[in-house]
Amino acid sequence: VANVNINNFDNVVLINKAAGSCSQKKALFHRSEIGSGGATFHPRQQEFPSESVDVETIDAMLPVDNHSCVHFMKIDVEGHEFEALVGAKELLRSRTPPIICMEFSTEQGDSAVNSANLLTNELNFQAFRTEYGKGHRDGGKLIPLQRKADYPRHDNVYFVPASRLDYFHEKLPVGNN
């Protein structure tokens, strides 16, 4: 809430729910040594304090007529990416699916790899990484990811719907591996 207020965003709607593949209550584990933003549903973190949270699909949280209003999604959900994307299939199959920036990490199990497979194989998205990675102010060119070996171990990956590739290539520098 503080970031929305500080930046005077007027086109942001905050929903106090977790994104998942179905409507449910689930234990969210707080990894205090990591600090703010390190909460996870990942079962290997059960030794940390938890709270029960409401989980809902992204599709259920978005009114059907608002699918065309979502142009970009940032997903950083600590190993829960696949579940969040499964709950957004209507949005991702809509006439104007969003570009997705997903924190891709093989350190959280198979969720990132399964998410990449869902987006690229089933939903016809193209994957990219930045040339220098997220730790650099200028990420450099966007590099297409063609093979599993091209994906980073831990970095942001951009998934662009095939229907938006022309626009994407016009606006951003795209290089080769």
N, C-alpha and C positions, 0 to 999 in steps of 0.2 A: 504494500500500500504506500509506503514512504517513497519508493522510487517513482510511482505514478504521480504522486502529489508534487514531489520536488521537480519533476520534469514537465509538469503541467500537461500531461497527456489527457486528451479528451476523447480519444478513440479506443480506450482500453476498458474492458469489462473484467473485473476480478471475480473469480468463482472459487469459493473455498472448498474445493473437492480435488481429489486425486484423479488422474486419468487412467483408465484401465479398459479391459476387454468386456466387462460386464458391471452391472450395478451390484455393489456389495459393501460390506464393512471389512476393513483389513488393518492389520497391525503395521504401523509405520515406525521403524527403528531410527533413533536419533544417534548418530555417531558424533559424540561431543568433541572428540579429539580433532575432528576435521573442522568443526565450527559450523557456522550458519550455512545451510544449503547442502549438508551432507546426509540428509535423511534418506532412507531407502526401505523398500519392501523386501530386499534381498535376504533370503533365509539364513545366510551365513552370518548375519549381523544380529542374531537373536540375543546375544549377551548384552546388548545396549538397551537403554530405556525405550519404551514404546508407548504409543497411544493408538487408539482405534480411530480410523478416519473413514469418511465416506468416499467411495470410489464410484465413478460414473464414466460412461463412454463419452468421448469427445462429441460423437454424433448426437447423443442425447442432450448434451449441454448446449449445442448450437441449434437454434431454430432452423428448420429446413430452408427457409428463404434467406438465411444468412450465410449459407455455404459459399456464395460468390464473394462475400466480404472478407474472407480469410485468404490473404495473399502470401503470407509467410508464417511459418511455425518454427519456433526454437524448441527443441526437445532435449532436455538434460534431466533425466529421471533415474539416474543411478541404477542401471540394470533392468529397468521396467519399460524400456523402449518398445519392445515387441507388443506387449499388452496394450500400451497406449495407442499404437498404430492400428492394432486389430479393432480397437474401439472407435477408430476414425475412418473406417473403410468407405462409408458413404461420402464423406468429405473428400477423401482421396480419389474416389471414382467419379466425383462431380464434374460438371462441364469445365470448371475452372479450379483445378486442384492447386493447393499452395506449394510454393517452394519450401523445402524443409531443411533446416540446419539442425543436425543431430549430433550430440556428443557421442562419438563412436569409441567404445572401449571394450577390448577383449578381456579386460580385467574383471568384468562383472558377469562372466559366464557367456552363454550363447545368444543373449538377447540382441546385441548389436548386429551380429552376423545374420541372425534370423530376420531382423528388421531390414537389413540391406537386401536380403533375398526377396522378402515380401515386396519391397518398393521397386526393385529393379526387374525382377522376374515376373511377378504377378500384376503389378500396377503400372509398369512401363515408365519408370523414372530413370534418369541418368544420374550417376553418382560422380561427385567431384571432391577434391581436397584442395586446400590452398598450397601453393608452392613452398612456403616457409613455415606453415603451421600457425596455430592460434596464439602462440607466445610472442609473435612478432607484430609490431604495429602495422606494417604493410605486409599482408599475407602473401603478396605476389600474385602470380597468375593462378587461375583455377586449372587444376590438372584432372582430366577425366580418369575415372577408375574403371578399368575394363576387367581385371581379374581379381580374385580374392587376395592375392599377394600384394596388390596395389594399395589396399586399405591400410590406414595407419593403425598402430597398436592402441593409441589413445590421442584423439584429436577430433575436431569438428569435421563432419562430412556433410556436404550439401547435396540434396536430392532434388532434381529438377524434373517436373513432368514433361514427357515428350512433347505435349501440346504447347509448352512454353520455351522450348529450347531455342527457337529462332530469336525471340525477344531477349533471352538470357545471353546468347552469344553476341548480340548487338551491343548490350550494355556493359558487359564485363570482359576483361582480357582472359582468354582461354588459351592455354598452351598444351603441349604434349608431354607424355612421360619421358 
